[in-house]
């Protein structure tokens, strides 16, 4: 019975690692496909609407962070 127990544990561990490896391979291939699509869209002459909207959101977020930094640095300068 102890031989079966060790073989079962070995099988479970091997199966678990195999499953993790396969899922990582699938996630990596999905990541690469998205990355390729993003590069292709960024190099296109006519940008897709989704790309333009995402770019506007990023620029707005950057402007908001920059304004917060400037107001924070202005407050510390005024306090001194």
C-alpha positions in Angstrom: 0.0 0.0 0.0 2.9 2.4 0.7 4.1 2.0 -2.9 0.7 3.0 -4.2 0.7 6.0 -1.9 4.0 7.3 -3.1 3.1 6.7 -6.7 -0.2 8.6 -6.2 1.6 11.5 -4.6 4.1 11.6 -7.5 1.3 11.4 -10.0 -0.6 14.3 -8.4 2.5 16.5 -8.2 3.5 15.7 -11.8 -0.1 16.4 -13.0 -0.2 19.6 -11.0 3.1 20.8 -12.5 2.0 19.8 -16.0 -1.2 21.7 -15.6 0.6 24.8 -14.4 3.0 24.6 -17.3 0.2 24.3 -19.8 -1.7 27.2 -18.3 1.4 29.4 -18.3 2.0 28.5 -22.0 -1.5 29.5 -22.9 -1.3 32.8 -20.9 2.0 33.6 -22.6 0.6 33.0 -26.1 -2.4 35.2 -25.3 0.0 37.9 -24.0 2.1 37.8 -27.1 -0.9 38.0 -29.4 -2.1 41.1 -27.6 1.3 42.6 -27.7 1.6 42.0 -31.4 -1.9 43.5 -32.0 -0.9 46.6 -29.9 2.3 47.1 -31.9 0.4 46.7 -35.2 -2.3 49.2 -34.1 0.3 51.7 -32.9 2.1 51.6 -36.3 -1.0 51.9 -38.4 -1.6 55.2 -40.2 -5.2 55.4 -39.2 -5.5 54.6 -35.5 -8.4 52.5 -34.3 -11.0 54.2 -32.2 -10.3 52.0 -29.2 -6.6 53.0 -29.4 -7.4 56.7 -29.6 -9.7 56.4 -26.6 -7.1 54.6 -24.6 -4.5 57.2 -25.5 -6.8 60.0 -24.3 -7.4 58.3 -21.0 -3.7 57.8 -20.5 -2.9 61.4 -21.3 -5.7 62.6 -19.0 -4.3 60.5 -16.2 -0.8 61.8 -16.7 -2.0 65.4 -16.7 -4.0 64.8 -13.5 -0.9 63.3 -11.8 1.3 66.1 -13.1 -1.2 68.7 -11.8 -1.3 67.0 -8.4 2.5 67.0 -8.2 2.7 70.6 -9.1 0.1 71.6 -6.5 1.8 69.5 -3.9 5.2 71.0 -4.6 3.6 74.5 -4.6 2.1 73.9 -1.2 5.4 72.7 0.3 7.2 75.7 -1.2 4.6 78.1 0.2 4.7 76.6 3.6 8.5 77.2 3.9 
